[in-house]
Amino acid sequence: MTNESAVSNRGRALDAALQIAGSQGIRALTHGRVDSVAGLPKGSTSNHFRTRAALIHATVDYLVEAERGAFAEGNRPRSVEDLVQALAVFVDHAAGPQRMLTAARFAFFVEGFHDAHVHDALAHGRARIETWAALTLEELGFPRPFAATRRILTYIEGAIFHRLTFDDAPGIYDDLEAIVRSCGD
């Protein structure tokens, strides 16, 4: 097996692990199930991740990196209206096309209560997102950008969770606009 195919198999295993965590929960995340979902020969996943904990840790690290791209430097909103629109689209996307990835993230949040590695990886990813968002708010003239960021992100996480759980979040745009504007005062 070439190094390239090992990397490819590792990536396929991690993609499958995210799919399993998002659709069936953390308890369903096993080496054998990952092999099956990824279409890999039996035992392939355990060659990359010797223990279940190693599989979980690698999957959460992979998740954090996958979500990092959503907050790229070039995508900063240039006005409050642009920001509200971008946040509304983010919520719609997280609860729609990226539903499985979002569900995996929430499953890992719960896992982080008991697993320091999972908690630390998620906290590190959150810190990067908070910094990106606070810099964006600072550029838009918000007087307390880090406090505003925490308030806005808390609302967004709740709205996404509500939409995943109850399949609705009426008035999301109006609520986001009110929260964002209140943070700018």
C-alpha positions in Angstrom: 0.0 0.0 0.0 1.4 3.4 -0.9 1.5 6.3 1.5 -1.0 8.1 -0.7 -3.6 5.3 -0.4 -3.0 5.2 3.4 -3.8 8.9 3.6 -6.8 8.3 1.4 -8.1 5.4 3.5 -7.5 7.5 6.7 -9.6 10.3 5.2 -12.3 8.0 4.1 -12.4 6.5 7.6 -12.7 9.9 9.2 -15.4 11.0 6.8 -17.3 7.8 7.6 -16.7 8.4 11.3 -18.3 11.9 11.1 -21.2 10.4 9.1 -21.8 7.8 11.8 -21.4 10.2 14.7 -23.9 12.6 13.0 -26.5 10.1 12.0 -26.2 7.5 14.8 -24.3 9.1 17.7 -21.0 8.5 19.4 -22.1 5.1 20.7 -22.3 3.8 17.2 -18.8 4.8 16.3 -16.8 1.6 16.1 -13.9 0.5 13.9 -16.0 -2.1 12.2 -18.9 0.2 11.4 -16.4 2.8 10.1 -14.8 0.2 7.8 -18.3 -0.8 6.5 -19.5 2.8 5.9 -16.2 3.9 4.3 -16.1 0.8 2.1 -12.7 -0.2 3.5 -11.4 -3.7 4.1 -12.1 -5.1 7.6 -9.5 -3.9 10.0 -8.4 -0.8 8.0 -9.7 1.7 10.5 -8.0 0.0 13.4 -4.7 0.2 11.5 -5.0 4.0 11.6 -6.6 4.3 15.1 -5.7 1.5 17.4 -8.3 2.3 20.1 -11.8 3.6 20.1 -10.6 6.7 22.0 -8.0 7.3 19.3 -10.7 7.0 16.7 -12.9 9.5 18.6 -10.0 11.9 19.1 -9.0 11.8 15.5 -12.6 12.3 14.4 -13.1 15.4 16.6 -9.8 16.9 15.4 -10.9 16.3 11.8 -14.2 17.9 12.5 -12.6 21.0 14.0 -10.4 21.3 10.9 -13.3 20.8 8.5 -15.3 23.6 10.2 -12.3 26.0 10.2 -12.8 26.7 6.5 -16.2 28.2 7.2 -14.4 31.1 8.9 -11.8 31.9 6.3 -10.3 35.4 6.2 -11.6 36.4 2.8 -15.2 35.9 3.8 -15.6 38.7 6.3 -18.9 40.7 6.1 -18.4 44.4 5.3 -21.6 45.7 7.0 -24.0 44.8 9.7 -26.5 43.8 7.0 -23.9 41.5 5.4 -23.2 40.0 8.8 -26.8 39.2 9.6 -27.3 37.7 6.2 -24.2 35.6 6.5 -25.2 34.4 10.0 -28.7 33.5 8.7 -27.2 31.5 5.8 -24.8 29.8 8.2 -27.8 28.7 10.4 -29.7 27.5 7.4 -26.7 25.6 6.1 -25.8 24.1 9.4 -29.3 22.7 9.9 -29.8 21.8 6.2 -27.0 20.6 3.9 -24.5 20.3 6.7 -27.0 18.7 9.2 -25.0 15.5 9.7 -21.8 17.4 10.4 -23.6 19.7 12.8 -25.2 16.7 14.6 -21.8 15.1 14.9 -20.5 18.4 16.4 -23.3 18.4 19.0 -22.6 14.7 19.8 -19.0 15.5 20.4 -20.0 18.5 22.6 -21.6 15.9 25.0 -18.6 13.6 24.7 -16.4 16.5 25.7 -18.1 16.5 29.2 -16.2 13.2 29.9 -13.2 13.3 27.5 -10.6 16.0 28.0 -9.1 15.7 24.5 -12.5 16.1 22.9 -13.2 19.1 25.1 -9.9 20.7 24.4 -10.1 20.2 20.7 -13.6 21.7 20.5 -12.5 24.6 22.8 -9.5 25.3 20.6 -11.7 25.4 17.5 -14.2 27.6 19.3 -11.5 30.0 20.3 -10.4 30.4 16.7 -14.0 31.1 15.6 -14.5 33.6 18.4 -11.3 35.4 17.5 -12.3 35.5 13.8 -15.8 36.8 14.7 -14.5 39.3 17.2 -12.1 40.8 14.6 -15.0 41.0 12.2 -17.1 42.8 14.7 -14.3 45.1 15.6 -13.9 46.0 11.9 -17.6 46.8 11.8 -17.2 49.2 14.8 -18.7 47.1 17.6 -17.5 48.6 20.9 -17.0 45.3 22.8 -16.4 42.7 20.0 -15.5 39.7 22.2 -18.6 40.1 24.4 -20.7 40.6 21.3 -19.2 37.5 19.7 -20.1 35.3 22.7 -23.6 36.6 22.7 -24.2 36.1 19.0 -22.6 32.7 18.9 -24.6 31.5 21.9 -27.8 32.5 20.0 -26.6 30.8 16.8 -25.8 27.6 18.6 -29.2 27.6 20.2 -31.0 28.4 17.0 -29.2 25.6 15.2 -29.9 23.1 18.0 -33.6 24.2 18.0 -33.8 23.8 14.2 -32.1 20.3 14.3 -34.4 19.2 17.2 -37.7 20.7 16.1 -37.1 21.4 12.4 -38.0 25.1 12.8 -36.6 28.4 13.9 -39.2 31.0 12.9 -38.0 34.6 12.6 -34.3 33.7 12.6 -33.4 36.7 10.4 -35.3 39.2 12.6 -33.9 37.7 15.8 -30.3 37.7 14.4 -30.7 41.3 13.3 -32.0 42.3 16.7 -29.2 40.5 18.6 -26.4 41.8 16.3 -27.7 45.4 16.4 -28.1 45.3 20.2 -24.4 44.2 20.5 -23.4 47.3 18.5 -25.0 49.7 20.9 
